[in-house]
Amino acid sequence: MLLSYSVSNFLSIKDKVTLSFEVKNDKEKPQNLIETVDKNKEKIKLLKGLFLFGANASGKSNVLKSFSLLMRLLYLGPEYTLPNGKPTYIKNIHHFFQEDSKEKPTEFEVRFLLDGEKYKFELAYFEGIFVWEKLSVYKGARAVNIYSVKDGKLVLGQMLTEKEKILLRKNYTWANGKTFLNAIFRERQKDLEFFLKVWSSLTSNAVFIRVPENFYSDTDTINYIMCGDKEKTAVLNLLRDADHAIKDIVIKQVDEKHVDVYFAYDINGKRVLIDLGNESTGTRRLFNMAAVFLSAAADWKNNGVLVIDEIDDSLHPSMVRAIISYLLNNMQGVQLIASLHYTGIMDKLRRDQVVLVEKDRKTLATSVSTMADFTGVRKDLKKEKAYLEGFFGAVPYLTLSDDFEEDDEE
């Protein structure tokens, strides 16, 4: 399970920013916590979800994109092929408001819990090259090296067996533009099972939904529906929360590779089919996300991170509240990271779940904090009201005048 994620020198992010699932006060809204145990069977409580709020262009999407990029680098490495067939690599991802950032790597850090032990994975990337990579285990508050790769040298920790060291050195020669952890995973050697578990813990069930990249990708939900009546009914019920008039979902095979999706309505006793492409933006987006929502709640077990950029995009506030409530109440050990502008959910969250993303007015660099980082904030504070009044920052600097007057109190 994820303890924290950090990144520095990425797009609008200059200095290290951190998203932490570790609990600062376990007495506030305990229903929003996941409970697990460490290797000594001591209870550990983590947040079920983190929610990023902030003005437009504050850097919310960049924080989430960086996490997505880390998963991409772990899976595939930095190289890819352009449409013209020319090979290239991921570049120009450094912080773009400071000249000195161009010569520095983008640094990632993931702290996670595996079989009751705390680990830290670190990766530095610069213009097609992995500058360094390190995996550590925590012994108390100290991070002890398991392996590290830097300047072409592999350093192995003392805790490893001689057999593991021999196999790891052999795997290192096969990295070839990929992370060392990826090289280990590709070989899937039984005697390196621990490292395979580390790979799985970092990468399994890491799902990203972003606007607009995934917006029209309905393949996952179509495949989910075609699994059976139970899955189809679950999707239908979710869609009916947005549009109660939908009676059925009809999938018609066009050819071996393509299908058409229709929603069925009952109009004066007559069945009418409407193509998915003619549905509202919100309904289409909900259809696109349905399989991920339902799978995260029902199928993923104690391992997974669901990342959604602008979870409230094109959806009614009541629907947003219902979706977030559904995910937090039904995901078993799966953690949620979502950005949004809808502030009506704030008072249903803990203070350490409300992540405030702000762009510095002078340096234009993105910073991250939570409401729990502010002193003197009571548990019963009306979070939405205080946020909109500017108490916590992370709100727009408006030049437009707000001419709406407060209603006179009688």
Buried (B, 14 or more C-beta within 10 A) or exposed (E): BBBBBBBBBBBBBBEEBBBBBEBEEEEBBEEBBBEEEEEEEEEBBBBBBBBBBBBEEBBBBBBBBBBBBBBBBBBEBBEEEEEEEEEEEBEEBBBBBBEEBEEBBBBBBBBBBBEEEBBBBBBBBBBEEBBBBBBBBBEEEEBEBBBBBEEEEBEBBEEBEEEBBEBBEEBBEEBEEBBBBBBBBEEEBEEBEBBBEBBEBBBEBBBBBBBEEBBEEBEBBBEBBEEEEEBBEBBBEBBEBBBEEBBEBBEEEEEEEEBBBBBBBEEEEEEEEBEBEEBEEBBBBBBBBBBBBBBBBBEBEEBBBBBBBBBBBBBEEEBBBBBBEBBBEEBBBBBBBBBBBBBEBBBBBBBBBBBBBBBEEEBBBBBBBBBBBBEEBEEEBEBBEBBEEEBBBBBEEEEEEEEEEEEEEE
